[in-house]
Amino acid sequence: MSELKTEEEQIEAFKDWWKKNGTILVVIIAISLGGYFGWQAWQKSQANHLSEASSLYQNMIEAAADLTKENNQKTVSFVSAQLSNDYGDTGYAMLAKLFSARLDAQKGNYDTAITDLEGAIKQTEDPSFIALANLRVTKLLLQKEDYKGALARLEQVKPAEFLAQRQELAGDIYLLQGKRDEARASYQKASEALGANTKHPLLDIKLKDLVKG
């Protein structure tokens, strides 16, 4: 167009170009704007979704603070189910399973509690969360007196920051099996993992009770 000599020629040339390309240009612009505003709407929807899940989770935490009350137990069960069903794509659904497992364990429903924790483990790749859930499963298996299963589950607790908890729990399992030497060795490893500057009176008592006479 820059080679055209008059303004009229430029206008006529633009009209011809618009007839050929105008529709396509409008469609492209519409699609671009639609994508932009669609993305904005989606982001807003996601933010609202997370906000709702967060609010429900907060309600559950408050109820779980005192599970001796029947109403609080019902709240935890109801909210946990709602988070799993309607907000399963958020981390809150995963965390809710910890509370539902705690409630099930309190009622003596150990198998159901283990199922809750297994479900939570499948929803995440976070090593710390997985370790925490596996420690809880180990304790539930211990309640069921499944010592072999408890020790096997304990092997899945990998992160170094959980070494002391893992070894102390192993000591508890060995002690319940009557394996005092293995228990003492595990308690000692737990104490070493904690370090000299960390106090753990209960672990100290466990060790002293197993000192060879």
Buried (B, 14 or more C-beta within 10 A) or exposed (E): EEEEEEEEEBEEEEEEEEEEEEEEEEEEEEEEEEEEEEEEEEEEEEEEBBEBBBEBBEBBBEBBEEBEEEEBBEBBBBBBEBBBEBBBEBBBBBBBBBBBBBBBBEEEBBEBBBBBBBBBBEBBEEEEBBBBBBBBBBBBBBEEEBBEBBBEBBEBBEEEEBBBBBBBBBBBBBBEBEBBEBBBBBBBBBBEBBEEEEEBEEBEEBBEEBEEE
